[in-house]
């Protein structure tokens, strides 16, 4: 029973990890092409990715403020959340 629960949790965390990676790709696209607007399936996909990742990222960003490096502000919230999710996945007991 424990392995079923941890297996489901592992899949959920893996999907969330992929959503975080998708979000960073979408953020880079918007950053390099500000006039780009998704259409069709990409719009549905982007909306789902942002809906899933907005709340956890907002919480982490509230707890961990951006790092100021002169005139640049580095947001560490994404990296911390991504590494935390994958660290939890590493330590989940999975069947051998």
C-alpha positions in Angstrom: 0.0 0.0 0.0 2.9 2.4 0.8 4.5 1.8 -2.6 1.2 2.6 -4.3 0.9 6.0 -2.5 4.6 6.8 -3.0 4.3 5.8 -6.7 1.4 8.1 -7.2 3.2 10.9 -5.4 6.3 10.3 -7.5 4.2 10.6 -10.7 2.5 13.8 -9.5 5.8 15.4 -8.5 7.3 14.3 -11.9 4.4 16.0 -13.7 4.9 19.1 -11.6 8.6 19.1 -12.3 7.8 19.0 -16.1 5.3 21.8 -15.6 8.1 23.9 -14.0 10.4 23.2 -16.9 7.7 24.1 -19.3 7.1 27.3 -17.4 10.7 28.4 -17.7 10.6 27.7 -21.4 7.5 29.8 -21.8 9.0 32.6 -19.7 12.1 32.6 -21.9 9.9 32.7 -25.1 8.0 35.7 -23.7 11.2 37.3 -22.6 12.9 37.0 -25.9 9.8 37.7 -28.0 7.5 40.0 -26.0 4.9 40.3 -28.8 4.4 36.5 -28.9 0.9 35.4 -27.9 0.1 31.7 -27.8 -2.9 30.4 -29.8 -4.8 27.2 -29.9 -3.4 24.2 -28.1 -0.3 26.2 -27.0 -2.6 28.7 -25.2 -4.4 25.9 -23.4 -1.1 24.3 -22.5 0.4 27.6 -21.3 -2.7 28.4 -19.2 -2.5 25.0 -17.5 1.2 25.3 -16.8 0.8 28.8 -15.3 -2.3 27.7 -13.3 -0.4 24.7 -11.8 2.8 26.6 -11.0 1.7 30.1 -10.0 0.6 29.3 -6.4 3.7 27.3 -5.3 6.0 29.8 -7.0 4.2 32.8 -5.3 4.6 31.1 -1.9 8.3 30.4 -2.4 8.9 33.9 -3.7 7.2 35.3 -0.7 9.4 33.3 1.7 12.6 33.7 -0.3 13.1 37.2 -1.6 15.0 37.9 -4.8 18.8 38.2 -4.5 20.0 41.7 -5.4 23.2 41.8 -7.4 23.9 45.4 -8.1 21.3 46.5 -10.7 20.1 42.9 -11.3 17.6 41.0 -9.1 17.9 37.2 -9.3 14.8 35.2 -8.5 15.9 32.1 -6.7 12.3 30.9 -6.0 12.1 28.8 -9.2 15.4 27.0 -8.6 14.6 26.3 -5.0 11.2 24.9 -5.8 12.5 22.8 -8.7 15.4 21.3 -6.6 13.0 20.7 -3.6 10.5 18.8 -5.8 13.3 16.7 -7.2 14.9 16.1 -3.8 11.6 14.8 -2.5 11.3 12.5 -5.5 14.8 11.1 -4.9 14.0 10.2 -1.3 10.6 8.5 -2.0 10.7 4.8 -1.3 10.0 3.0 -4.6 9.7 -0.7 -5.1 12.9 -2.5 -6.2 
